[in-house]
Amino acid sequence: MANATTMKSRWGLNATAAVAGTALLLGGGIAVANAALPAGSAGTVTANPTSGNWSALSLSVLKLHSDMVCPTTGNILEGALIFMSEPGQEIQPAPSSTVEAQTVYPLTQDPQYAMSLNANGTIADDNTLESGFVNSSKAPIADMSAVVQANHTYSIGYVCTVSNESVTTAKINPVAGKSVASWATLTTDASKNWTISQPVVTTPTATATPTATETATPSPSATPTETETATPTPTATETPSATPTGTATPSSTSVPLATTGSVKELTAGAELVSGQKFVVNAPASTFVAGETVTGEIHSEPVVLAETAVANADGSVSYTFTVPAGLPAGTHTLVLTGAAGATFEVTGLTVTAGSNAPFLADTNWFGAATANPASTAGLAAMVIGGLTLMGVGGGIYISRRRKATRA
C-alpha cells in the first residue's frame, strides 16, 4: 500500500496549475549544471539514512532525494520511478515512449509507487522503498537479501516515466531516444548490508591535475617519481576491481537471477524446471555455525537429497537439483538447520507439463457423469459390456448426483 507521502505527491497535484515545464536540452539530454555528475546522469541522488539492511523496516525509513529534472508536458501521470541496476546500465535505449521500465531495469518499484513531478519537472517529494522492489516480470521481491550479491556495487536512483491511467505500468519518458535517469552508488558488504554514496566519477581527472602540478613544483626528481609511483599503484588496484564488476554485467542480464555456469541463483518467483540446478544463499546469522542444513519443497513436502553446512557467520549456500514430479502450482523452498532455524524462498512456480510425470486419469467416471450426453453413452457401454459377460440377475446402476461428487 502506498505511503501517505507518495499518495499526496501523486494525486494531490493541481492538474490545472501544471504547465508545460520546458526542459533544457543539451546534446540530446537534460542540461544539468553540475560537473561532478556521472556521465549521462540528469542529477544527483542522496539517501537518508546512508546505510541499512534489506529488512522491511530499514527500507521503509530510507528516503531517496534527487534534484533531477524530468521532461514534462503537465501530464499528472508523468513521474519518476526508483530503479536498481548494475553500474553502466542506468541509461537505457528508449526509441519511443512505449518501453516499460520493468523490461529494461532488473529491479524497480511497483509502478503505482512512482513519485509525481512538480510543474517544472522536478520530483515532487522524496520517496521511500517501503513498498520494496519488483523484478522484470513485475513480481514482488519478498527477500532482497536473497537477490543481491555480497561485496558488490550497484546503482540506485530515479528514471523518468509516464504511468497509464490504472497505474499498472510505467513507461520510460525518453529524451533523444534514451531514458532520463539520476543515480547514486549502492554497495553491499559481506553480510549484504548496504551503503549509499555518491558515484566517484571525477577522481581520476582531479588526481591527474594535482599530480602534474606536484611534479612540476618540486625540484628533486625523486619526489615526483615517488608520487607518480604511488598514484598508479592504487589506480591499478581499482582498475582490476572495476573490471570484474563490468565482467559480471554481461554474464548476468538481471540482478534477480544471476547464472554461474549451469547453476542459477534461486530467487522469489523463479520457475522450477526438472533437472535445473539452483543455489540458495541464506544471509549471516540465519543458522548455527557448522550445523547441517537440509532442504524441502512445500506445500506437500518433498525432501531434497542435498545438504549443506552453515558457515562460521551462520550463512549458507545450498545447492540442489529440482526433482522430477513436482505438481504444477506455487511452491516454497524451506531450508532447515539442525537446531531448528529455517530460511524460505517463496513464490516458486512449476508450469504444468514442465515437471509432472505422466499421471493416469483417475476421475474419468466423474468427468463423464458431469455431462448428461456422456452419461448416456457411458451407461450404454456399461450395460452392453455386462450383457456380453453374461452377468445374470437384476443389475442396478446408480448414478451419483453431481452435487455429491468430490
C-alpha positions as CSV (number, residue, x, y, z in Angstrom):
1,M,0.0,0.0,0.0
2,A,1.4,3.4,-0.9
3,N,2.6,5.6,1.9
4,A,1.0,8.9,2.7
5,T,3.8,11.0,1.2
6,T,3.5,9.1,-2.2
7,M,-0.2,9.4,-2.4
8,K,-0.2,13.0,-1.5
9,S,2.5,13.8,-4.1
10,R,0.9,11.7,-6.9
11,W,-2.8,12.7,-6.6
12,G,-2.6,16.0,-4.7
13,L,-1.3,17.9,-7.6
14,N,-3.5,20.6,-9.1
15,A,-3.7,19.4,-12.7
16,T,-5.0,22.8,-14.0
17,A,-1.9,24.5,-12.5
18,A,0.5,22.1,-14.0
19,V,2.1,23.9,-17.0
20,A,4.4,22.6,-19.6
21,G,7.8,22.9,-17.8
22,T,10.1,23.1,-20.8
23,A,13.3,21.1,-20.0
24,L,16.6,22.5,-21.3
25,L,18.1,20.1,-23.8
26,L,21.8,19.9,-24.3
27,G,23.3,17.3,-26.7
28,G,20.2,15.2,-26.6
29,G,19.9,15.2,-22.8
30,I,18.7,17.4,-20.0
31,A,21.2,20.1,-19.1
32,V,22.4,19.8,-15.5
33,A,24.9,22.4,-14.2
34,N,26.9,20.1,-12.1
35,A,30.3,18.9,-13.3
36,A,30.5,16.2,-10.6
37,L,27.7,14.2,-12.1
38,P,28.3,10.7,-13.7
39,A,28.3,10.7,-17.5
40,G,24.6,10.8,-18.6
41,S,23.1,11.5,-15.2
42,A,20.3,14.0,-15.1
43,G,21.0,15.0,-11.4
44,T,22.3,13.8,-8.1
45,V,20.7,11.3,-5.7
46,T,21.2,11.3,-2.0
47,A,20.0,8.9,0.7
48,N,18.8,9.4,4.3
49,P,20.0,7.3,6.1
50,T,23.0,6.3,4.0
51,S,23.3,2.7,5.3
52,G,21.0,-0.1,6.4
53,N,19.9,-3.6,5.6
54,W,17.2,-5.2,3.4
55,S,14.5,-5.6,6.2
56,A,11.1,-4.0,5.6
57,L,11.7,-1.6,8.5
58,S,15.0,-0.4,7.1
59,L,13.6,0.1,3.6
60,S,10.6,2.0,5.0
61,V,12.7,4.7,6.5
62,L,15.1,5.1,3.6
63,K,14.4,8.3,1.7
64,L,15.9,9.0,-1.7
65,H,16.2,12.6,-2.9
66,S,17.1,13.8,-6.4
67,D,17.5,17.2,-7.9
68,M,17.0,15.8,-11.4
69,V,14.5,17.4,-13.9
70,C,12.3,15.2,-16.0
71,P,10.7,16.2,-19.3
72,T,7.1,17.2,-18.7
73,T,4.1,18.4,-20.6
74,G,2.0,18.9,-17.4
75,N,0.5,15.4,-17.6
76,I,-0.3,14.3,-14.0
77,L,0.8,10.7,-14.8
78,E,4.4,11.8,-15.5
79,G,6.7,10.9,-12.7
80,A,9.9,9.2,-11.6
81,L,10.4,5.6,-10.6
82,I,13.1,4.2,-8.3
83,F,15.3,1.6,-10.0
84,M,18.3,-0.5,-9.2
85,S,20.8,-1.9,-11.7
86,E,24.4,-2.9,-12.4
87,P,26.8,0.1,-12.9
88,G,26.7,1.2,-16.5
89,Q,23.1,0.1,-17.1
90,E,21.5,3.3,-15.7
91,I,20.8,4.9,-19.1
92,Q,18.8,2.6,-21.4
93,P,17.8,2.9,-25.1
94,A,14.2,4.0,-25.5
95,P,13.4,4.9,-29.1
96,S,9.8,5.7,-28.2
97,S,7.6,6.2,-25.2
98,T,6.3,2.6,-25.3
99,V,9.3,1.0,-23.5
100,E,8.2,-0.2,-20.0
101,A,10.8,0.5,-17.3
102,Q,10.5,-3.1,-15.9
103,T,11.6,-4.6,-19.2
104,V,15.0,-2.8,-19.2
105,Y,15.8,-2.4,-15.5
106,P,16.2,-5.6,-13.5
107,L,14.7,-4.1,-10.3
108,T,12.2,-1.2,-9.9
109,Q,9.4,-0.1,-7.6
110,D,5.9,-1.2,-8.4
111,P,4.6,1.5,-10.9
112,Q,1.8,2.6,-8.5
113,Y,4.5,4.0,-6.2
114,A,6.2,6.2,-8.8
115,M,6.7,9.8,-7.5
116,S,4.9,12.6,-9.3
117,L,6.5,15.8,-10.7
118,N,6.2,19.4,-10.0
119,A,5.2,21.7,-12.8
120,N,8.9,22.4,-13.7
121,G,9.7,18.7,-14.0
122,T,11.4,18.3,-10.6
123,I,10.5,15.3,-8.4
124,A,7.6,16.4,-6.0
125,D,9.0,14.7,-2.9
126,D,11.5,12.2,-1.5
127,N,10.4,8.6,-2.0
128,T,10.9,5.6,0.2
129,L,11.3,1.9,-0.5
130,E,8.5,0.8,1.9
131,S,6.8,-1.0,-1.0
132,G,10.0,-2.9,-1.9
133,F,11.1,-3.9,-5.4
134,V,9.6,-5.9,-8.2
135,N,11.5,-7.8,-10.9
136,S,11.3,-7.6,-14.6
137,S,8.1,-9.7,-14.5
138,K,6.6,-7.2,-12.0
139,A,6.7,-10.0,-9.3
140,P,7.3,-8.6,-5.8
141,I,10.7,-9.5,-4.4
142,A,10.0,-11.0,-0.9
143,D,13.6,-11.1,0.3
144,M,16.1,-8.7,-1.3
145,S,18.9,-10.3,0.7
146,A,18.4,-13.4,-1.4
147,V,18.7,-11.4,-4.6
148,V,21.6,-9.1,-4.1
149,Q,25.3,-10.2,-4.0
150,A,27.6,-9.7,-1.1
151,N,30.6,-7.3,-1.6
152,H,29.0,-5.9,-4.8
153,T,28.4,-2.5,-6.3
154,Y,25.0,-1.4,-7.8
155,S,23.4,1.8,-9.0
156,I,20.2,3.1,-7.4
157,G,18.2,6.1,-8.4
158,Y,15.2,7.5,-10.4
159,V,14.2,7.2,-14.0
160,C,11.6,9.5,-15.6
161,T,8.4,7.6,-16.6
162,V,4.8,8.0,-17.6
163,S,2.2,5.7,-16.0
164,N,-1.0,4.5,-17.5
165,E,-4.4,5.6,-16.0
166,S,-4.6,2.5,-13.9
167,V,-1.0,3.0,-12.7
168,T,-0.1,-0.6,-13.5
169,T,2.7,0.2,-16.0
170,A,5.4,2.8,-16.0
171,K,6.8,3.6,-19.5
172,I,10.1,5.4,-19.9
173,N,9.7,9.1,-20.8
174,P,12.7,9.4,-23.1
175,V,14.8,12.3,-24.5
176,A,16.7,11.7,-27.8
177,G,15.9,8.0,-27.7
178,K,17.3,7.4,-24.2
179,S,16.0,7.2,-20.7
180,V,16.5,10.1,-18.4
181,A,17.9,9.0,-15.0
182,S,19.9,10.0,-12.0
183,W,21.6,7.7,-9.5
184,A,23.9,7.0,-6.6
185,T,26.2,4.1,-5.8
186,L,24.9,1.3,-3.5
187,T,27.5,-1.1,-2.2
188,T,27.0,-4.3,-0.1
189,D,29.3,-5.8,2.5
190,A,30.0,-9.4,3.3
191,S,26.6,-9.6,5.2
192,K,24.8,-7.8,2.3
193,N,24.1,-4.7,4.3
194,W,24.0,-1.7,2.0
195,T,25.6,1.8,1.9
196,I,24.6,4.5,-0.5
197,S,27.1,7.2,-1.6
198,Q,27.7,9.5,-4.5
199,P,29.4,7.9,-7.6
200,V,33.1,8.6,-7.7
201,V,33.5,9.8,-11.3
202,T,35.8,12.8,-11.3
203,T,38.5,11.4,-9.1
204,P,40.8,10.3,-12.0
205,T,40.6,13.7,-13.6
206,A,41.1,15.6,-10.3
207,T,44.0,13.3,-9.3
208,A,45.8,13.8,-12.7
209,T,45.8,17.6,-12.3
210,P,47.5,17.7,-8.8
211,T,49.9,15.1,-9.9
212,A,51.1,17.2,-12.8
213,T,51.3,20.2,-10.6
214,E,53.3,18.4,-7.9
215,T,55.7,17.0,-10.5
216,A,56.4,20.5,-11.8
217,T,56.7,22.2,-8.4
218,P,59.3,20.1,-6.5
219,S,62.9,20.5,-7.6
220,P,64.1,17.0,-6.6
221,S,63.2,14.5,-9.2
222,A,62.9,11.7,-6.6
223,T,59.8,13.3,-5.0
224,P,57.8,13.4,-8.2
225,T,59.0,9.9,-9.0
226,E,57.7,8.5,-5.7
227,T,54.4,10.4,-6.1
228,E,53.8,9.1,-9.6
229,T,54.7,5.5,-8.4
230,A,52.3,5.7,-5.5
231,T,49.5,7.2,-7.7
232,P,49.4,4.5,-10.4
233,T,49.5,1.7,-7.7
234,P,46.1,2.4,-6.2
235,T,44.8,3.2,-9.7
236,A,45.9,-0.2,-10.9
237,T,44.3,-1.8,-7.9
238,E,41.0,-0.1,-8.5
239,T,41.0,-0.9,-12.3
240,P,41.0,-4.8,-11.8
241,S,38.4,-4.3,-9.1
242,A,36.2,-2.5,-11.6
243,T,36.9,-4.9,-14.3
244,P,35.2,-7.9,-12.6
245,T,32.2,-5.7,-11.9
246,G,32.0,-4.9,-15.6
247,T,32.5,-8.6,-16.5
248,A,29.7,-9.6,-14.2
249,T,27.3,-7.3,-16.0
250,P,27.1,-9.2,-19.3
251,S,27.2,-12.6,-17.6
252,S,24.1,-11.6,-15.6
253,T,21.5,-9.7,-17.6
254,S,19.4,-9.1,-14.5
255,V,20.2,-8.8,-10.8
256,P,17.5,-11.2,-9.5
257,L,18.5,-14.2,-11.5
258,A,22.3,-14.5,-11.8
259,T,23.7,-17.5,-13.6
260,T,27.0,-19.1,-12.8
261,G,27.7,-21.8,-15.3
262,S,24.7,-24.2,-15.1
263,V,23.7,-23.2,-11.6
264,K,21.2,-20.4,-11.1
265,E,20.6,-18.3,-8.0
266,L,17.2,-19.1,-6.7
267,T,15.0,-16.0,-6.1
268,A,11.4,-15.5,-5.2
269,G,9.1,-16.0,-8.2
270,A,11.6,-18.3,-10.1
271,E,10.3,-21.2,-12.2
272,L,11.3,-24.7,-11.2
273,V,12.2,-27.0,-14.1
274,S,13.1,-30.6,-13.5
275,G,16.9,-31.2,-13.6
276,Q,17.8,-27.5,-13.2
277,K,20.4,-26.7,-10.5
278,F,19.9,-23.8,-8.2
279,V,21.8,-22.2,-5.3
280,V,20.2,-20.5,-2.4
281,N,22.2,-18.0,-0.4
282,A,20.9,-17.5,3.2
283,P,22.5,-14.5,4.9
284,A,24.6,-14.4,8.0
285,S,23.1,-15.2,11.4
286,T,20.4,-17.4,9.8
287,F,21.8,-20.7,11.1
288,V,24.2,-22.0,13.8
289,A,27.8,-22.2,12.6
290,G,28.8,-25.7,11.4
291,E,25.3,-27.2,11.6
292,T,23.9,-29.3,8.8
293,V,21.2,-27.6,6.7
294,T,18.6,-29.6,4.7
295,G,16.0,-28.6,2.1
296,E,12.4,-29.3,1.3
297,I,10.0,-28.1,-1.3
298,H,6.5,-27.4,0.1
299,S,3.4,-27.3,0.3
300,E,3.3,-31.1,0.1
301,P,6.9,-31.6,1.5
302,V,9.4,-33.1,-1.0
303,V,12.6,-33.8,0.8
304,L,15.7,-32.8,-1.2
305,A,18.7,-35.1,-1.3
306,E,21.3,-32.4,-0.9
307,T,22.6,-31.0,2.4
308,A,24.9,-28.1,3.2
309,V,27.0,-27.0,6.2
310,A,26.5,-23.5,7.7
311,N,29.4,-21.1,7.6
312,A,31.1,-19.6,10.6
313,D,28.9,-16.5,10.4
314,G,25.7,-18.5,10.1
315,S,25.2,-18.0,6.4
316,V,24.9,-20.9,4.0
317,S,25.0,-21.6,0.2
318,Y,22.7,-24.5,-0.5
319,T,22.8,-26.1,-4.0
320,F,20.2,-28.5,-5.2
321,T,18.7,-30.1,-8.3
322,V,15.0,-29.7,-9.0
323,P,13.4,-33.1,-8.7
324,A,11.0,-34.6,-11.2
325,G,7.3,-34.9,-10.4
326,L,6.6,-31.6,-8.7
327,P,3.0,-30.7,-9.3
328,A,2.1,-27.5,-11.2
329,G,1.4,-24.5,-9.0
330,T,3.2,-22.3,-6.4
331,H,5.8,-23.7,-4.1
332,T,8.1,-22.6,-1.3
333,L,11.7,-23.8,-0.7
334,V,12.4,-24.3,3.0
335,L,15.9,-24.7,4.4
336,T,16.1,-26.1,7.9
337,G,19.1,-26.2,10.2
338,A,19.8,-28.9,12.7
339,A,18.9,-26.5,15.5
340,G,15.5,-25.7,14.0
341,A,16.1,-22.4,12.3
342,T,14.6,-22.0,8.8
343,F,15.0,-19.9,5.7
344,E,12.4,-19.7,2.9
345,V,12.2,-18.7,-0.7
346,T,8.6,-18.2,-1.7
347,G,6.5,-17.8,-4.9
348,L,8.3,-20.5,-6.8
349,T,6.3,-21.8,-9.7
350,V,6.0,-25.1,-11.6
351,T,4.3,-24.9,-15.0
352,A,2.0,-27.7,-16.0
353,G,3.9,-30.3,-18.0
354,S,7.4,-29.0,-17.2
355,N,7.9,-31.2,-14.1
356,A,4.9,-33.5,-13.6
357,P,5.3,-37.2,-14.7
358,F,2.5,-38.9,-16.7
359,L,-0.5,-39.5,-14.4
360,A,-3.4,-41.7,-15.4
361,D,-6.7,-40.0,-15.3
362,T,-8.3,-41.4,-12.1
363,N,-11.5,-39.3,-12.4
364,W,-12.7,-40.4,-15.8
365,F,-16.0,-41.6,-14.4
366,G,-16.7,-38.3,-12.5
367,A,-15.8,-36.4,-15.7
368,A,-18.1,-38.5,-17.8
369,T,-21.1,-38.2,-15.4
370,A,-20.7,-34.4,-15.3
371,N,-22.1,-34.3,-18.9
372,P,-25.5,-35.9,-19.5
373,A,-24.7,-36.9,-23.0
374,S,-21.5,-38.6,-21.9
375,T,-23.5,-40.2,-19.1
376,A,-25.9,-41.8,-21.5
377,G,-23.1,-43.2,-23.6
378,L,-21.3,-44.5,-20.5
379,A,-24.5,-46.2,-19.3
380,A,-25.0,-47.9,-22.7
381,M,-21.4,-49.1,-22.7
382,V,-21.6,-50.5,-19.2
383,I,-24.9,-52.3,-19.9
384,G,-23.7,-53.7,-23.1
385,G,-20.5,-54.9,-21.5
386,L,-22.3,-56.6,-18.7
387,T,-24.7,-58.2,-21.2
388,L,-21.8,-59.7,-23.2
389,M,-20.3,-61.0,-20.0
390,G,-23.4,-62.9,-19.3
391,V,-24.0,-61.5,-15.9
392,G,-27.4,-62.6,-14.7
393,G,-29.8,-61.1,-12.4
394,G,-31.1,-57.6,-11.9
395,I,-28.4,-55.0,-12.1
396,Y,-28.9,-51.7,-10.6
397,I,-26.7,-48.9,-11.8
398,S,-26.7,-45.9,-9.6
399,R,-25.7,-42.6,-10.9
400,R,-24.2,-40.3,-8.3
401,R,-25.7,-36.9,-8.4
402,K,-23.4,-34.1,-9.5
403,A,-23.8,-32.3,-6.2
404,T,-22.3,-35.2,-4.2
405,R,-19.2,-35.8,-6.3
406,A,-15.8,-34.7,-4.9
